[in-house]
Amino acid sequence: MSDATPKTGPLRHFLQFRDLSKTEIQYVLDRAQLIKKKFKRYEPHHTLHDRNLAMVFEKASTRTRVSFEAGMYQLGGSVIHLTTGDSQLGRSEPIEDTARVISRMVDLVMIRTFEQTRIERFASHSRVPVINGLTNEFHPCQILADIFTFIEHQGPIAGKTVAWIGDANNMAYTWLQAAEILGFRLHVSAPAGYQLDPQRVGQLPAGILQEFADPIEACRDAHLVTTDVWTSMGYEDENEERRKAFADWCVDADMMAAADPKALFMHCLPAHRGEEVTGEVIDGPQSVVWDEAENRLHVQKALMEFLLLGQLPA
């Protein structure tokens, strides 16, 4: 079986973290490690030669676009970039029809959009794998990269504690899925009115989730402290209200001091120093945000390869 041999089996999408099993996630992470090592040695890895990726952006992007576009080229494939301004996506054509057409012309689709239902509708009418590049509800590729980065620096994440400080947003809910699948603890601290929705959380195994009113207590003995901007895309009208509500949820030296002495700090970027994190923390020795950003490239290459080719021999 060559590296480029197509897989057999059902069509797979990656619309939320739980779309992959624990075993499949571990394979993608292991494969990302191999792909990254080859990248650092300037060794070609063209397993997706002559394959095409369509990237659909209904939300602005820097890291998602660069990492997917560079990644597909590095795998030997090509990329088509679409936005609502230069396609029918923002006009009258139904999502279902767009999916039927695009998926007949490319091998893989990555979508960055608003409601999760939009990407689900697209995927349900697609003939090729669809990847969630970010929705209002989930950001699974980012959490894959974050977990890969944690493993690089600290080893296995199972049994460890991750502290999420801030809004119960798409990152927080994706961390929650990852904790349940991979067996680590998630501490969450958000201001009143911005906490996790119990209906979305559902029934979890004991010990997976603990919520805290005090963000310092959420960080207590954590192995990873992570956060995000206080105002995500689409919520700009709430910016001033959120700045007031989140004033005590800025990750600072006191929060990091409460965490495990070897704790890492992560942020999916872009960051606003002095709001959700101090410059002292994000630019300090415990911060791995630049490794985290780079690792989007490597885990997404492994993910695209897996969705198109299945599991390959090392």
C-alpha positions, -999 to 999 in steps of 0.1 A, spaced: 0 0 0 16 33 -10 12 65 9 -12 78 -16 -35 48 -17 -71 59 -12 -89 45 18 -120 23 16 -149 28 40 -175 54 48 -171 91 42 -158 109 73 -162 145 83 -146 165 112 -173 189 123 -167 186 161 -140 170 182 -161 139 191 -164 130 154 -131 111 159 -127 83 184 -99 83 210 -79 58 189 -83 80 158 -73 111 176 -42 94 189 -34 83 154 -38 118 140 -15 132 168 11 105 162 10 112 125 13 149 131 45 142 150 59 123 121 49 150 96 63 177 117 97 159 120 98 156 83 89 193 78 117 203 101 142 182 81 129 196 48 118 161 37 90 161 12 57 145 23 34 145 -7 7 120 3 -20 142 -12 -4 148 -46 -29 160 -71 -57 164 -45 -77 196 -42 -89 215 -10 -116 241 -12 -115 266 17 -147 284 24 -145 315 46 -176 332 59 -156 345 88 -122 363 86 -91 342 92 -53 344 95 -40 312 112 -67 290 97 -62 301 62 -24 301 63 -22 267 80 -46 249 58 -34 265 26 3 260 33 -4 225 47 -22 213 15 6 226 -7 31 209 15 12 176 11 15 180 -27 -21 192 -33 -37 225 -44 -61 249 -29 -91 270 -39 -100 299 -17 -137 310 -15 -154 338 4 -190 350 5 -179 380 -16 -166 361 -45 -190 331 -47 -227 323 -44 -223 315 -7 -235 348 5 -263 351 -21 -294 332 -30 -280 296 -36 -290 271 -9 -261 257 11 -272 222 0 -268 231 -36 -234 247 -31 -223 215 -13 -234 193 -41 -215 213 -67 -183 220 -48 -179 184 -36 -180 171 -72 -150 193 -81 -126 189 -51 -114 162 -28 -118 180 6 -136 211 20 -127 232 50 -154 257 61 -151 286 86 -186 299 93 -211 310 119 -237 285 131 -228 249 134 -260 240 115 -245 256 84 -216 233 82 -237 203 91 -261 211 62 -231 214 39 -216 182 50 -249 163 48 -249 170 10 -212 167 4 -195 138 -15 -161 146 1 -149 151 37 -157 184 54 -136 200 81 -147 226 106 -123 255 105 -144 273 132 -180 278 140 -198 297 167 -202 264 186 -169 245 181 -132 249 171 -120 213 169 -88 219 148 -75 244 174 -80 220 202 -62 192 183 -33 216 179 -34 226 216 -34 190 228 -5 181 204 14 211 218 7 200 254 20 165 246 51 179 230 60 198 262 45 177 290 37 142 277 3 125 278 -27 147 287 -48 119 302 -52 125 339 -40 161 338 -60 193 345 -68 220 320 -80 254 333 -102 274 309 -105 310 320 -131 331 303 -161 329 280 -180 296 276 -174 299 238 -166 275 210 -132 267 225 -146 259 259 -171 235 245 -145 218 224 -122 214 253 -151 198 271 -155 172 243 -118 165 243 -117 161 281 -144 134 280 -128 115 251 -91 117 263 -97 115 300 -84 147 315 -101 172 339 -114 205 328 -117 235 352 -139 263 339 -143 298 353 -164 324 336 -183 354 349 -220 351 358 -240 351 326 -212 337 305 -210 302 320 -214 269 303 -250 260 293 -261 229 313 -282 217 284 -251 217 261 -229 201 287 -253 172 293 -243 142 314 -206 137 319 -186 111 337 -176 121 372 -145 141 375 -144 155 340 -157 190 346 -156 214 375 -168 250 374 -154 278 396 -166 313 405 -130 323 413 -106 320 383 -76 316 406 -92 285 422 -98 272 387 -61 275 380 -51 258 413 -26 229 404 -37 230 367 -11 217 342 -24 240 314 -40 274 317 -57 287 286 -80 315 275 -94 334 245 -105 369 237 -134 382 257 -154 392 226 -154 366 198 -163 373 162 -200 381 159 -204 395 194 -187 429 188 -218 448 199 -213 434 234 -176 445 237 -179 471 264 -204 451 284 -180 421 283 -149 442 292 -166 451 324 -179 416 332 -145 399 325 -123 424 343 -113 399 370 -108 371 344 -75 384 330 -49 356 332 -20 371 352 10 361 372 -12 353 403 -32 328 383 -1 311 369 14 310 403 -16 290 416 -11 265 388 13 236 387 49 250 387 55 235 353 21 246 339 18 259 303 -1 289 291 -20 288 258 -41 312 237 -55 305 203 -48 341 192 -52 368 183 -46 381 218 -53 414 235 -26 420 261 -40 437 292 -75 422 286 -78 384 287 -41 379 295 -12 401 307 19 407 286 39 392 314 21 358 310 17 355 272 53 367 266 67 348 296 85 315 299 54 293 305 37 305 273 38 282 243 14 302 221 38 303 191 44 265 192 6 262 195 0 284 165 26 266 143 12 232 153 -21 240 136 -2 234 104 10 199 114 -21 185 130 -43 197 101 -20 180 76 -24 148 95 -61 153 97 -66 160 60 -44 130 52 -65 108 76 -98 119 62 -88 112 26 -65 81 30 -73 66 64 -46 52 87 -13 48 69 17 27 81 44 47 98 
